[in-house]
């Protein structure tokens, strides 16, 4: 796991480039014969027939191949009585703790072959006896395609290897796969199945002469290419549902066929997966931790600055409102940034990792001039730029978690990520308060620099790419280079080929805005979340008034008052997880889908908790012991936790094809409110008092409580009848 984790990180990719792919190799680079395993026969067949990987016709076939395509192929080539056989690899991994043996590894003795492609261990951990292996290689017609119903994994390993053994032994990949075949059947005498000659496989009959004619076929699927709409493309995809990546440790006799070794020299094999959905639980948890760490390191940058506001006013001789602009510009910057960064992360040629790493590096570096600046205008400019540069994780982090968790489990990961988002603003005044009290406002920025720099080091070495589109694109590029087959393409690559430059710009800049303002469900929920976010930042301005001016806390200890918010979030997790396991998970269908509206019920008590918090805090502050407003503040995190998790799971479910863009629009809306509200917060609390100012916010929150109720009851009709981009099949 560690090897694959580092290999997909920025560090691993740099090492691969510098060493010319000598280190951190992929299985297909260590053994070029396995590249055929990743070609999807079904999707290649659809491309040949329809010019698209999805069939335009409904079908009830088990393997989802249109019946007329298979029928036509069987009639025109061979009659296959029972061709629909599912090939399931044996993924039982050997235990490496004990000395390996040939029996446990399913590996033939070394003298069997001088190349792994001809050994008894196929690349999926299956063992084949000699008769099966010889029969599979020698009894496939030389110029005839495998039957459509038969698995590509079996067919390609037979016919393709028999025609390219010489190339593989000399280290040169076969070019047969890059050539479209013209099948011209000729009359042949029947041969015995046991004879070592080419002929129809067992259970098939050869076509009659009058049935034969030259046609253009896709090689891997054996389907005739439609001259009008078909495309001769070999689709690279995950290897089945599990995509096992079988890593091979080659011994000397594999690396150097001339070198002789003993008969006890063995191969070791163990399955992994490049498909993020099928990563191990430990790997998923570690990547989730990295995303949470990145989110915390950026989010804390807004609130940590507020601890030094008093020193900023004294250092630059500006008003408190002017000093607050440094906060609002940072928040506005990380609201605008995802409108650019999130759509870029959806492009397969880029992916998510380069966006995360490059922006985090620049974010950490920019803290140095920010801490050293002697000009107030430069401070404001740098605060906006750092917020803009550091923003990708605030919207794309949710998309990264959606990359690795299936919908049934995504809510758990989003919940943990939400805690990290809450920790940022809450811990900022606590961490920065003592530093500002002792050293001034500049030390709050230095702390942010150290935290973001340390986070960069961890992510540089250990954060893998999570975008499946980017991983498939890179896999396809490797396979093209190894095989010389220019017809190898993946679905994300094909989708991008038809896009013009203007369409790319529209996807990156216009789509998030159109989704945000033209989709009724998105607009309503984003307005609600934006209000909660604005209330959070305006409410934070009351803490210095209540705990410093009323209760006499110091600048450092005043940060401890924010811990009530954090504790409330942690208390909410156990019952929320119980609700997910007991009520929400059973509502998923067999395909892992759930109606998006069923994500919204927790948002209803969440909205009520926000109202309780504002009234409790406002009317207990200054009238009771200081612990009472802190207890009341815990209800805010309860409400925000339930609202954010419901909305951030609803949006990707309702708009799965535009998850990053719709989350970017959500981040833009809430950050805009969060940036504007603090500018008038102090004046409002000074003139109305803490009690009535908090009550005003509470009445405003009451107005938005019906939104999740309405969408829960009528959202399905809105989504299916009044939405251009929303999913309509569930």
N, C-alpha and C positions, 0 to 999 in steps of 0.2 A: 504493500500500500504506500509506503514512504517513497519508494522509487517513482511510482506513477504520480504521486502528489507533487514531488519536486520536478518531475519531467514536464508537467503542464504549467508550472509556475514560470514567471518571467525569468528567474535565474536559470531554470532548466532549459528554456528555449534559447537563451543566450549561449549557454554551454554547448548546445547542439550546433549552433551556427559557428561558434569559434572552433570547435573540434571537428567540424564537417560531419556531424551526425555519428561520431564515433562513440559517444556516451549518450545515455538516456535514449536508447533506440526503442522504436516501436516493434511489435512482433513481425509486421510485414517487412521491416528493414532487416531484421535478423534472419528471416527466412522468406525470400521473395515469393515462394510458392503459395503462400497463404492469401495473397491479395484477392484471389478469386472468391474466397469465402465471404467477402463483404459486398458482393454484387447481388442485389435483390432481383430475383427472377420475375416475381409477380409485377413489380413496378416497371421493370424493363419491358415486360410484355404489354403493359398498358401504354407505355410511351410509344411502342411500335404500332399499336393498334389505334390509339386515340390521340397521341401527342401530349398526354398528361398522365400523371401518376395515379390519379383518381379516376375510377371508371364512371362515365356518365350514365351508365345503366345500373339499376338496382339488381343485386344478385344475392342468392341465398347459398352460394357455394361456400364450402368450408374455408377454402383458401382465397375466396373473394376474387377469383379469376373469372371473367365473363364466360359463360358456358359456350356461347357460340364461337369464341376464339379457340377454346380448347377443342371443341368438336371439329372445327375446320382444320386444326392442326393434326388431329388424330386421323381424320379422313384422308388428308393429303399426304401423310407420311407413314405413320404406323398405327395399328390398332392396339391400344393399351388397355387391357381389361381392367386393371386396378392401379391407376397411376397416382392417385391422390394418397401419398404417404408423407406423413410429417416426419421430418428429420429432427430429432431432439438430441443435442450433444450431451455426452456424459461429463458433467462438471465436477465429479468427485476429485478433489485435489489431494495429492499425496501429502503425507505428513513429513515435514522436513526435519523433525526432531530426531528421527531415527535414520540410520544409514539407508539410503534408497536402494531399491532392488528393482530388477526388471519386472517382476510380477506386480509390484505395487504401482509402478509408474506406467505399466502397459507399453513398455518400450522394447523393441526388438533388440537382439544382440547386435553389436557394431558391424559384424561382417555381413549383415543382411543388406546394408546399403551404405553408400558413402555420402548420401544426402538426405536430410530430414524429410524431404517431400516423398521419398520412397520407403520410409521406415514404417513399421506397423503402427506407430503412434501418429494418428492424424492430428491436425491442429486443433481439434476440439476435445481431446482427451479420450477419444474412442479407440478401442482396440479392434483390429481386424486380423483374422487369421490369414495365412498365406493364400489359401484357395479363394477366399472372398476378395482379397486385394488383387490377385492376378486376374480373376474373372472380371472384376470391375474395370480393370485397365484394358484387357485384351479383347473384350467382347462388345465393344461399342463401335458402331459404324463409323468409318473414318470421316465421312463428309456429311453425316446426317446429324441433326440437332437432337438434343435430349427431349423427351416428351415433356410437354408443358406442365403436366401435373406432378412430375418428378422433381424433387428438391434440387435446386441449383448446386447446393453443397455437395450432393452425391455425384450429380452428372458432371459438374465441372472438374471435380477431382479425378474423374475417370478419363473422359475423352480429352480434356484439355491437357492433362499431364502426359497422356500417351503421345500427344503430338508435339510436346515441348520438352521432353526429358533431356534431349541433347543440349538445349539452350540452358536449362537449369543447371546441368552438371558443369557447364563451362562458365557459369556465373552470369550469363546474359539472359534477361527476361524474354519470354516469347512474345513475338509481335502478332501472333495469330489472332489475338483478341481484338486488335485494333483494325482488323480487316473485315469488312462486311462480306459474308459468304454468299455466293450464288450456288444454290443447291441444284445440281443436275443429276438426278438419280439415273443409274444405269442398271441394266439387267444383270443379275448375278445368280450363280447357282446356289441353292441352299447349302449351308454348311452345318456341321455338327456343333452344338453349343460348346462342346468340350474341346474342339479344335482351336488351335492358337491362330485363328484367322479372323479377319473382320467380317461381321455379319450382323443381322438383326439380333438384339438381345432376346433372352428367353421371354416368352409371353407376348412377342410382337410378331406381326407378319409384314413383309415388305409389300409396297404398293405394286399394283399391276402396271404394266408399261403404259397403258392408256391413261393411267391416273397421274403419270409423272410429267412435270413441266418445270422449267427453270423459274424460280421465284427469289425475291430478295427477302432475307430473313435477318432478324436480330439474333446474334449468335448465342447469347446467354439464355434467352427465353425460348428460342425456336419459333417465335411468332412472326408471321409475315408482316412486313412493314407496309402500312397503308400508304399508298403513293400520294394521297392528298393531305392527310393530317398527321400521319405517323412520323416518328423520329427514331432514327437508329442511335439510341443512347443506352448505355449500361449504367443503371442507377446504383450508386454506392449508398448503403444504408447501414444501420446497426445490424449485427448478426442475430436475427431473430428477436424475440421479446427481451431476452436477457443480455444479449451482446457480450458473451464471455470473451475476454481477451486472454488467450492462453499464452503466458510468458514461458519462453524456453531458455533454459541455461544450456548452451552448447558446449560440448567437450572438445578436446583437441581434434578428434577424428572428424568432427563436423566442420570446425573452422579450417582445417587443413587436411583435405582428402588424401594427400600423399603421405602424411605422417601416420605411422602405424601405432596403434595402442592395443592394450589388452582387451579381452572379451568382456571384462567387467565394467568397461567405460559406459556410462549411462547418461541419459537425458533426464532432467527434472522439469516438470511442468506443473503450473498452478494457475487457476482461472482468476481473472480480474474482469473489470468492465470499464470501458471508456464512456459508456452512456451514463450521464450524471444521475439519471433516475435509478440506476442500478448500482450505484456506488455502495460500498459497505456502510453500515450504520456508523461506525467509528469515523470514517472519512466524512460523512455528511455532518456529523456533530462538530468535527473540527472546522470544516468550512463555514458552518453556521456561526461558530465562535469568531472566526476571522471577520465575517460580515458584521457581526455585532460590535466587535472591537473597532472596526473602521467607522461604523456609524457613531459610536460613542465619541471617538476622537474628533470627529467633525462637529457633531451637535454641541459638544461642550464649548466650542469656540464662540457661540453666541452669548451664553450666560456668564462665562468666565470673565468676559469684558466688563460686565455690569458691576463687578466687585470693585473696580478701579475708577468708577465714574467720578467720584468726588476728586480724586487726584488728577484726572483728566481736565476737569474744569479749572483746577488751580494751576496746572502746568501750562496750559494753552490759553488761559484767561477767557474761557467761553462759558456760556450759560449751561445749565443742566439739560435743557432741551437740545441744544447743539451737541452736547456730549452724547446724548441718547442716539443721535444719528449714526454714530459708530456701530451701535447695536442693530438698528433698523436696516442699514445698508448691508450688513453681513447676512441678516436673515433674508432680505430681498435678493441678495446675490445667490444664495443657495436655493432660492425659489425659482429664479430664472434659469440657472445653469442646467437643470435636468431637461429643460425643453430642448436643449441641444445635445447633451451627453447621452440621455436615455435612448433617443432614436438611433444615435450612432452605435450604441452597443448592440442594437438589433441587426446591424449589417454583418453578414457572416465573415467577410474579409477582415473585420476589426474585432468583434467580440467584446466581452465585458472586461476581461483582465487588462488589456492595454489601457482602457479608459481609467480603471481604478488606480493602477500603479502610476501612470504618468501624472494624473491630476493630484494624487496624494503627494508625490515627490515635489511638485511645484508648490502645493499648499504648505508643506513643511518649510521649504526654502523661503517662501514669502513672509513667514513669521519673523525672519531676521530683520529685514528692513522695516517691518511694522513696529518691532520693539525698539528700533534705533531712531526712528523718525523724529525730527524736531519741528515738523510743520503739521498743523492740524488738518489742512487740506490733503496732504499726503496720507495722513492716518486714515481719513475717511475713504480715500480712493483705494488704499490697500485693503481696508476692511471689506469693501465691496468685491474686489478682485479675489481675495482669498475665499470669500463665501461662494462666489461663482465657480472658482476652480475646484473647490472641495466638495461640490454638491452631488456628484453622481451617485454615491451610495445612498443618499437620502430618498431617492425614488427607485433607482435600479437595484438597490439591495433587496427589495421585495421581489423583483423579477428574478434575481439570482437564486433566492430561496425557492421560487416556483420552478426553477430549472432542475432542482435536485430532489424536491419532494412531490409526491403524487398528491392530487387534490384532497384525498382523505386525510393526509397528514400535514398539509401545508399550514393549516391554522395553528398547529402547535409551534411550528417554526416562526411564523409571523408573530406569535405571542411573545416568544423569547426575544425576537428582534425589536418588538415594541418596547420591551423592558429596557433594552439598550438605548433606544431613542428617548425614553423618559429619564434615564440616568444622566444623560448629557446636560440638559437644562437644570436638573436638580442638583447635580454634583458641582456644576460650574461655580455658583456663589460660594459653596463650601470650600472647594479647592482654591479658588481665587481670592476668597475673603482674607484668609490669613496672610497670603503672599502680598496682597495690596496693602494690608494694614502694616506690614513690616517693611516692605521694599518699594511700594508704589505700583502704579498701573502697569509699568513695563514688565514686571515680573509675572503678571498674569499671561502676557503674550509669550514670554519665555517658557512658561509651563506648557502652553499649547504647542510650542515648537518641539519641546522634548517628547511630549506624548505622541504627536503626529509622526515625528521622526522614528520613534521606536516602533510604532505601528507599521510604518513603511518597511522597516527591516524585516519584520515578521511576514508581511504579505509578499514581499519581493521574493522570499525563498520558498514560501509554502502555500500561496494562494493559487489554486488551479483554475483553469478556464471552466466556467459552468454552462456557457451557451452551447446547446446541442447543435445549433446551426453552424457555429464557428468550428466546433470540433469535427463535424462531418465535412466541412469545407477543407479543413487541413488534412483530414484523412484522404479525401479524394485527390488532393494535390500530391500527396505522397504516393498513392497508388498509381497515378498517371506517370509519375517520374520513374517508378520501379518497373512498370509493365510496358511502358511505351504505348499504352492504349489511350488515345486522345478522346475516345468516346465515353470514358468514365466521368460521370458527373453526379452530383448530389442534388437533392430537391431544392435546398436554399440557393444553390448556384444557378439552377435553371430559372428559378423565380426572379433572380436578380438580372439575368441576361436580357429579359424583356423590358427592363426599366430604363427610361431615358434619364438624362441628368436632371431635367426638370421634375420628373417623378421622384427622384431621390431627394431633391430639395423639398418637395411637397411633403414627403414622408417625414423628413427630419424636422421641419419648421412649422408646417401648416397643420399636419394631422393632429398633434397634441392640442392645438388651439381649437380646431374644429370639434374634436371629441369633447373638449372641456365645456364649450359653450353651446353646441348644437344638439348634444345628447341630453334629453331631459333628466334621465336618472343620474347621469354623471354630474350634471350641473347642480341638482338638488343635494346630492350627497357631498359634493365638494364644497358647496356653500356651508353646509352644516359643519364639516370638519374644519373649514377655514374659520368659522365662528369660534369653535372650541380652541383652535390654535391661537386666535387673536385674544380670546378671554384668558388663555394661559399667560401670555406675555403682558397683557394689561394688568392682570391680577398679581403677577410677580412684582409689579411696581408698588403694590400695597405692602409688601413684606417689610421693606425698610421703614415705612411709616409706622406700621403696627409694632414690630419687634425692636426697632432701635429707638424711635421717638416715644412710643407708649410704654413698652416693657423694659427699655434700657439695655438691650443687647449690644455687644460690640460688633464691629464690622465682621470679624471672624466668626463669632458665635451666632450671628444672625443667619449664617449659612446653614447652621444645624436645624433651623426651623423648616427647611425644605425637605428634611428627611421624612416627614409625615407623608409627603406625596410618594416618595419611593417605597415606603413600607406599605402603603395602600395598594400599589401595583403588585407587590409580591404576594400580598394576602389574596388578591383576586385570582392568581394563577391556578391554585388547586381546584376551586369550584368550577372555574371555566374549563379546565381540562376534563373534569368529570362530566360537564355538560357535553363537550365535544364527543367523548367516548360513548356516552349513554344515549344521547338524542340525535346528534348530527351525523356521526359516521354511519349508523344504520340506514340513513336516507340516501346514501350513494348507491347508484345502480351497479350492475356487473361490469360496466365499462369505466367505472371510476368517475362518473358524472353526478352532479347534484344541481338542482335548480338554484340559480344564484340567490333568489329571494329567500331561500331557507338559511342563508348565512346571516340574515338581518335580525332575527329575534333578540339576540343579546344586546343589540344597539338600543332597544327600547328601555330596559332598566338602566342602561348606561346614560341615556339622556336625562333620566330622572335623578341619577346620582349627581350629575353636574349641577342641577338646580339645588339639590340639598346642600351641596358643598358651599355654594355662593351665599346662600342665606345663613347657613350655620356660621361660616367664617365672618361674615359682615356683622352679625348681631352678637357674636361672642367676643370679638376683639375689643379689648379695653374694658369690658364689663365682667370678665371672669379670669380665672387663672390662665397663664399663657399656653398651657397644654391644650385647652379647649379649641382655640382656632387651629392648632396644629392637627388635632384629631379631625376637625372639620375639613382640613385641606386634603386628608386622605381620600375623601369621597371623590375629589376631582380626578385622582389617578384611577380610581375604580371606573368612573364614567368614561374617561378618555381611553382607558385600556379596552373596554368593551366596544366603544364606538369605533376606534381605530381598527381593531381586529375584524370587526364585522364588515366595515367598508373596504378595507384593504384586501379582504378575501372575496368580497362580492365583485369588485371591479375586474380582477383577472378572470373570474368565472364567467362574468357576463361578456367580457371582451377579451377572450383568450389570445386572439391574433394581434392584439394591440396593447398587451399588458404593460409594456414599458412606457408607451406613449400616454396611456390613460393614467398611470401612476405619476408620470411627470406632470400632467395637468393638475392632478390632485396636489402635488407638492407645490406647484406654482400658486394655486389659489390659497392654500393655507399659509404659505410663507408671505404672500402679499398682505394678508390680514395681520400676520404676526409682525410684519415690519411697520405697518401703519399705526396700529393700536397703541404702542408704547409712547408715541409722540404726544398724545393728549392724556395719558394715564395719570400723571402726577397732578395736573391741573384739576382733573375730574375728582380725584380722591381728596384733594385739598379743599375744594369748594363744596362738595356734597358730603364729605365725611366718609369714613370707611364703611359705615353701615348702609347708607343709602346708595353709595356708589356700587357696592357689591350687590345690593338689591336690584339696582338698575340692570346690571349684568345678568342677574338671576331671571328677571322678567324677560329679558331678551332670549335667554336659553329656553324658557318655557315655550316660546313661539316656534322653536325648531323641533321640539319633541315629537310632533306628529309625522315628521318626514319619514323616518324608518317604518312607522306603522303603515303609512299609505303605500310605500313601496313594497312592503311585505304582503299587503293584501292585493294591490293592483299592479305591482311591478311587472308581472309576467305579461299582461296585456300590453303594457307600454313597451316592453322590450321587443315583443314579437310584431307589434303593429305600428309602432311609431319610432323605431330606431333603425338607422342605416347600417351601423357597424356591430350591433350587439348580436350575440349568439341566439339563434331561434330554434334550434333542434331539440332543446330540452325544456 
